Amino acid sequence: MSTIAIFSLLIGSLLGGRFRVFILPPAIVLGAALIGGMSAWQGQGPAHTVGMILLFATVLQLGYCCGAILSRARVVGYRGKAAPSFDGSSLS
């Protein structure tokens, strides 16, 4: 289970740095299908499969949130000083 947690955290952080929130539902469905198929192939019980899918979905969202925050912080760091306003108040 720790392998799923680590990989879903990494995948979530990559998705958070690159995409918007609308990528999460397809990623969760795809990951749940893959985990369900692998668990069935390995002969795991349904409770174990559901637990792994819930762990995957939760940690994927956590990784997405962390990746989005880091991406936002990186963008703000690259921005320069704001251009002076040209609202006409300094014109005489």
N, C-alpha and C positions, 0 to 999 in steps of 0.2 A: 504494500500500500504506500510505502514511503516513496517508491519509484514513481508512482502515479502522481503523488503530491508534488514532487520535485519537477517532473516534466510538465505538469499542468501549470505550475507557477511560472516556469520559463516560457511556455507557449503563451500564457496570458500576458506576460510582460512584453513579449514581442508584438502581440496583437494590440496591446494598449499603446505602444509607441507608434504604431503605424496606422491603425484604423479607428473608426468611431464606434460607438456603443452597438450599432446595429450588426456588428460582426459576431457578437457574443451568442445569440440564439443559434445560428447555424453551426458555430464551433462547438457548442454544448451538445447539440443533437448529433453531429458527426462523431464527436468523442464518445458520447454515450453508446452509439451504435457500435463503434469499434471495441469499446470496453465490454459491452454485452456479448458481442460475438466471440471475443477472446475468452471471456469467462465461461461461456457455454462450451467452447471448444476444449477448455481445460477441465471442465466438469465441476466448476464451482457452484455452490448453492445460490438460490435466488437472493437470500438476505445479504450474502457477501457481494454479489453483483450490484445490488441496489446501493449498498454502502460505498462501494468503489465509485459508482457513478455520482453519488452525492458528494463524495470527497473531491472528485474531479471537477464538478461544476462549481463548488465553493471556492476551491483554490485557484481555478481558472479566473474567476471573477476578482479574487484578491490580487492575483498577478496582473490582471488587466488594469485594475485601479492603480497599482504601484507603477506600472509602465506608463500610464497616462500622466501621472503626477511627475515622474522623472522627465518625460518628454516635454511637458509644459515648462518645467523649471529650466530645461536646456534651451528652449526657445526664448524664454524671457531673458536669459543670460546673454544671448546673442543680440538682442535688440539694443540699438543705440539710444542716444538721447532723443527725445521727441522733438520734432521740428517746431519752430515757433508758430504760433497761431496767426493766421492772416484774416482776422475778423474786421479789420478796418479801424479799430479803436486807436491805433497808434498813428494813423494818418492825420495830417493837419489840413 
